[in-house]
Amino acid sequence: MSSIVIHVFVELEANVLVRNLQMLY
């Protein structure tokens, strides 16, 4: 169960990072 939660958090953080990079460029 914990591994699934970590996966979700990783995907959410990745999406936020991608959006921040798109805003910069």
N, CA and C atoms as an extended XYZ file, in Angstrom:
75
Properties=species:S:1:pos:R:3:atomname:S:1:resname:S:1:resid:I:1 pbc="F F F"
N         0.837       -1.208        0.000 N   MET     1
C         0.000        0.000        0.000 CA  MET     1
C         0.872        1.258        0.000 C   MET     1
N         1.875        1.297        0.849 N   SER     2
C         2.723        2.497        0.928 CA  SER     2
C         3.409        2.771       -0.412 C   SER     2
N         3.803        1.694       -1.108 N   SER     3
C         4.484        1.893       -2.401 CA  SER     3
C         3.562        2.604       -3.387 C   SER     3
N         2.270        2.269       -3.340 N   ILE     4
C         1.321        2.919       -4.268 CA  ILE     4
C         1.208        4.397       -3.927 C   ILE     4
N         1.145        4.710       -2.639 N   VAL     5
C         1.038        6.123       -2.214 CA  VAL     5
C         2.261        6.888       -2.681 C   VAL     5
N         3.446        6.287       -2.525 N   ILE     6
C         4.689        6.959       -2.945 CA  ILE     6
C         4.646        7.200       -4.454 C   ILE     6
N         4.141        6.215       -5.205 N   HIS     7
C         4.072        6.375       -6.665 CA  HIS     7
C         3.184        7.561       -7.021 C   HIS     7
N         2.059        7.680       -6.349 N   VAL     8
C         1.129        8.781       -6.639 CA  VAL     8
C         1.801       10.112       -6.336 C   VAL     8
N         2.488       10.189       -5.180 N   PHE     9
C         3.160       11.447       -4.823 CA  PHE     9
C         4.235       11.790       -5.840 C   PHE     9
N         4.985       10.796       -6.283 N   VAL    10
C         6.052       11.037       -7.271 CA  VAL    10
C         5.446       11.576       -8.559 C   VAL    10
N         4.333       10.979       -8.992 N   GLU    11
C         3.719       11.459      -10.248 CA  GLU    11
C         3.203       12.873      -10.075 C   GLU    11
N         2.613       13.174       -8.910 N   LEU    12
C         2.084       14.528       -8.680 CA  LEU    12
C         3.232       15.530       -8.690 C   LEU    12
N         4.339       15.198       -8.020 N   GLU    13
C         5.480       16.134       -7.981 CA  GLU    13
C         6.043       16.319       -9.384 C   GLU    13
N         6.108       15.236      -10.168 N   ALA    14
C         6.637       15.332      -11.537 CA  ALA    14
C         5.763       16.280      -12.351 C   ALA    14
N         4.437       16.162      -12.185 N   ASN    15
C         3.526       17.043      -12.944 CA  ASN    15
C         3.756       18.498      -12.545 C   ASN    15
N         3.941       18.747      -11.259 N   VAL    16
C         4.155       20.129      -10.789 CA  VAL    16
C         5.464       20.669      -11.370 C   VAL    16
N         6.515       19.836      -11.366 N   LEU    17
C         7.800       20.291      -11.907 CA  LEU    17
C         7.666       20.609      -13.392 C   LEU    17
N         6.955       19.769      -14.126 N   VAL    18
C         6.779       20.002      -15.571 CA  VAL    18
C         6.029       21.313      -15.784 C   VAL    18
N         4.998       21.557      -14.980 N   ARG    19
C         4.228       22.806      -15.151 CA  ARG    19
C         5.108       24.012      -14.837 C   ARG    19
N         5.933       23.900      -13.791 N   ASN    20
C         6.811       25.023      -13.444 CA  ASN    20
C         7.798       25.279      -14.580 C   ASN    20
N         8.347       24.224      -15.167 N   LEU    21
C         9.295       24.409      -16.274 CA  LEU    21
C         8.591       25.062      -17.454 C   LEU    21
N         7.356       24.642      -17.735 N   GLN    22
C         6.629       25.233      -18.865 CA  GLN    22
C         6.373       26.712      -18.603 C   GLN    22
N         6.109       27.080      -17.351 N   MET    23
C         5.858       28.486      -17.033 CA  MET    23
C         7.140       29.296      -17.258 C   MET    23
N         8.293       28.715      -16.904 N   LEU    24
C         9.561       29.432      -17.097 CA  LEU    24
C         9.812       29.641      -18.588 C   LEU    24
N         9.571       28.599      -19.369 N   TYR    25
C         9.796       28.719      -20.808 CA  TYR    25
C         8.479       29.060      -21.461 C   TYR    25
